[in-house]
Amino acid sequence: MKTFYSLIKIRTNQLSDDTVTIGLLLYNEMDFNIAFSKNKVAVAKSLLKSNNKIVDTIVKEITSSIKNFSSNKTRYDNSLWHLENKFNAKYFDYLSKYSNGFLSFTAPKFIDTNNSTNSFNKMFTLFVDEKFGLETFNEEKKEIEHRFNERVQLNLIQKVVEKVHTNYSFDNHIVPTLFNPFNMDCIGKNGVLIGAKSLSFTNSKETLHKNINTFVSVIAHLSSKYNKDIKDNQFYLIADEPKYNSEEHKIWKQIHDADNIIKLINSDESEQVAELIIAKRATTFIE
C-alpha cells in the first residue's frame, strides 16, 4: 500500500511567503500518523505576533478532523479546511497548490516505507523537529518530580517547619568548601544532627553524583564543626527508586547498600524523618 507524507506549515509572512514547518502527516489510505512540534508552534506564534491565536486554532482543527475521519470515515464540512474529498494524495496535492492564508501543506511525496510509529518518528525528527520525543519525556519528568516534591512537602516539611531549619540553603560562609549553594530539605540538632536531602533520580547521573558528593561533604563539615561523630548523626537521602538497570539505578543501589553515613528512603517514607525530629526534640541551631 502506497504511503505518502505532507509537511504542515504556517505562513508567517504573506508577502515574502516565509513559512515555519510545525507538523507532519503520514498516510497510506488506511491510517494517519500526525503530530505537531510544540517548539515550532511556539516559533510560528512568536512570528505572527497579534495573529498568533490562529496557530492553536489550526492545530486543533487539523487534529480534530484527522481523528474524526480516522474513526468515523465521514466527511466534515464545518472545518477550517473542508474535507469534501477523500483523504488521498490527489487531495493533498490540491491543498498544496491552492492553500492560502496562514495554513499550507507541501505536495505529497510517496515513500517506500510502512506507516509505522518508528518510521514516523524518524521522519518527524528529520523534517520538523530534531528534539521530537523530548517534549513528552520532559513533561513526564516534570510530573514525576512534582509528585515527588509534593510527597516530601506533605510527609516531612509541613510537620517540622516550625521545629528545625527547612529548605535551608548552605553557602561557603557555613561550609567553606562549597562553591555553590546547597539546599537541604531540613536539618536540626539535639545531641546529634538530624537532616534530610531530597533528590529526584530523574536527574542525570552527573547531577546525582554532584549532589550526593556535596551532601556527604556538608555532613562531614557540620559533624566536625559541631563536634559530632559522623556515624552518630542521622542523615537521610530521600530518593524514589529509578528504573531498574539504568545508570541512575546503579547509583541508587550503591547508596542503598552502603547505608552508613546516609540512609536512603523513598518519598513515601519521608515521614519517618519528621517523626525522628519530633521524638528527639531537635531544634534550629545555625545562627
Residue pairs with C-beta under 8 A, 6 or more apart in sequence:
1 28
1 29
1 30
2 28
2 29
2 89
2 110
3 26
3 27
3 28
3 110
3 111
3 113
3 114
3 115
4 26
4 27
4 28
4 89
4 92
4 108
4 109
4 110
4 111
5 24
5 25
5 26
5 27
5 108
5 109
5 111
5 123
5 127
6 24
6 25
6 27
6 92
6 95
6 96
6 105
6 106
6 107
6 108
6 109
7 21
7 23
7 24
7 25
7 105
7 106
7 127
7 128
8 21
8 22
8 23
8 24
8 25
8 36
8 62
8 103
8 104
8 105
9 19
9 20
9 21
9 22
9 103
9 104
9 105
9 106
10 19
10 20
10 22
10 44
10 48
10 55
10 58
10 102
10 103
10 104
11 17
11 18
11 19
11 101
11 102
11 103
11 104
12 18
12 19
12 20
12 44
12 47
12 48
13 47
18 47
19 104
20 40
20 43
20 44
20 47
21 40
21 127
21 128
22 36
22 37
22 40
22 41
22 44
22 55
22 59
22 128
23 34
23 35
23 36
23 37
23 40
23 59
23 62
23 128
24 33
24 34
24 35
24 120
24 123
24 124
24 127
24 128
25 32
25 33
25 34
25 66
25 92
25 105
26 32
26 33
26 34
26 115
26 119
26 120
26 123
27 33
27 87
27 88
27 92
27 115
28 114
28 115
29 87
29 88
30 115
31 70
31 115
32 66
32 69
32 70
32 87
33 115
33 117
33 120
34 62
34 63
34 66
35 120
35 124
35 128
35 132
36 59
36 63
37 124
37 128
37 129
37 131
37 132
37 135
38 135
39 129
39 131
39 135
40 128
40 129
41 55
41 56
41 59
44 52
44 55
45 52
45 55
45 56
46 52
48 54
48 55
48 102
51 102
54 102
55 102
57 80
58 80
58 102
58 103
61 79
61 80
61 81
62 80
62 81
64 79
65 76
65 79
65 80
65 81
65 83
68 74
68 76
69 75
69 76
69 83
69 87
75 83
75 84
76 82
76 83
77 83
77 84
80 103
81 95
81 99
81 103
85 91
85 94
89 108
89 110
92 105
92 107
92 108
93 107
93 108
95 104
95 105
96 104
96 105
96 106
96 107
96 108
97 107
99 105
113 119
121 132
121 133
124 132
125 132
125 133
141 202
144 200
144 202
145 200
145 202
148 198
148 200
148 240
148 267
149 198
149 200
151 267
151 268
151 270
152 185
152 198
152 238
152 267
152 270
155 267
155 268
155 269
155 270
155 271
155 274
156 185
156 186
156 196
156 238
156 270
156 271
156 273
156 274
157 166
157 167
157 185
157 186
159 271
159 274
159 278
160 166
160 186
160 188
160 273
160 274
160 277
160 278
163 188
163 277
163 278
163 282
163 283
163 284
164 186
164 187
164 188
164 194
164 277
164 282
164 283
164 284
165 184
165 186
165 187
165 188
165 284
165 285
165 286
166 185
166 186
167 183
167 184
167 185
167 186
168 183
168 184
168 186
168 187
168 286
169 181
169 182
169 183
170 178
170 181
170 182
170 183
170 184
170 218
171 178
171 181
171 182
172 178
172 179
174 286
175 182
175 217
175 218
175 221
175 222
176 221
177 217
177 221
178 214
178 217
178 218
182 214
182 215
182 218
183 197
184 195
184 196
184 197
184 215
184 218
185 195
185 196
185 197
185 198
185 238
186 195
186 196
186 273
186 277
187 193
187 194
187 195
187 196
187 222
187 286
188 194
188 195
188 277
188 280
188 282
188 283
188 284
188 285
189 226
189 282
189 283
189 285
190 280
190 281
190 282
190 283
191 280
192 228
192 232
192 233
192 234
192 280
193 219
193 222
193 223
193 226
193 228
193 233
193 234
193 235
194 233
194 234
194 235
194 273
194 276
194 277
194 280
194 282
195 219
195 233
195 234
195 235
195 236
196 235
196 236
196 237
196 238
196 270
196 273
197 211
197 215
197 235
197 236
197 237
197 238
198 237
198 238
198 239
198 267
198 270
199 208
199 211
199 212
199 237
199 238
199 239
200 239
200 240
201 208
201 239
201 240
201 241
201 242
201 248
201 249
201 251
201 252
202 242
202 248
203 211
203 248
205 247
205 248
205 251
208 248
208 251
209 251
212 237
212 251
212 255
212 262
215 235
215 237
215 262
216 261
216 262
219 230
219 233
219 235
219 261
219 262
220 230
222 228
222 233
223 229
223 230
223 233
226 285
230 261
231 260
231 261
234 263
234 276
235 261
235 262
235 263
236 262
236 263
236 264
236 265
236 270
236 273
237 255
237 262
237 263
237 264
237 265
238 265
238 266
238 267
238 269
238 270
238 273
239 252
239 255
239 264
239 265
239 266
239 267
240 266
240 267
241 249
241 252
241 266
242 248
242 249
242 252
243 249
252 264
255 262
255 264
256 264
265 272
265 273
276 282
